[in-house]
Amino acid sequence: MQSLPIPPSIVGHTLELRPLDSADFEALYRVAADPLLWAQHPSPTRYQAPVFREWFDQALTSQSVVVVIDRASNALIGSSRYYDFSEEKREVAIGYTFLAREKWGGAANGELKRLMLDHAFRWVDTVWFHIGAQNIRSQRAMEKIGGRLSHSARKDVAGRTQENLFYKVERDAFVGNQL
C-alpha cells in the first residue's frame, strides 16, 4: 500500500512533527500510559504496555506515523498518522491521534492538524477524519478545525465493528481560510 510522503521534519510555532522511530517507544509510552487518553477510544486498554507495544509495532510498519514534539521542552507529547492514501482519488485520512492530557483543550491539537493538513494538501484535495460516534471529545476537536461531517458508516476498529463519523476538510476551503 502506498504511503503519503513524510519529510524528516514539519515545524510549526510550538510543535514539530517527524516520522516515528523505533527508539521512540519509551517516550511515547510515557504519554500513552495515561488511561484517560483512551477512555472514549475503541481500544480503551491501550494504556497497558503490551497493548501499546502491539499498536507501536504496527505503527512502525505503516511508514506514515508522525510523533509530536513540544518545541519548548523537546518532549514527545503524542502522535498521529496519515492512512488510506489514494493518489488516484487525491485523498488521505488523518487519525490515530493522541496527545498528552496537558495539551487537551489548548492550541496543540489545532496546530498539529493544521501542520498535517498543510503537508497533505501538497498531494491531495480531500482529507478524511474517521471518528467514533461515541468519541465526543474528538468530534468537538474536528469541528474546531473546520471539519465538516460528511456521513457515518460502520468500520472495523481494534478488532470490533463501530459506528464512525466521517469528517472531511477540502483543500480549497483550507487554503482559503487556513482554518
Secondary structure, 3 states (H helix, E strand, C coil): CCCCCCCCCEECCCEEEEECCHHHHHHHHHHHCCHHHHCCCCCCCCCCHHHHHHHHHHHHHHCCEEEEEECCCCEEEEEEEEEEEECCCCEEEEEEEEECHHHCCCCHHHHHHHHHHHHHCCCCCEEEEEEECCCHHHHHHHHHCCCEEEEEEEEEECCEEEEEEEEEEEHHHHHHHCC
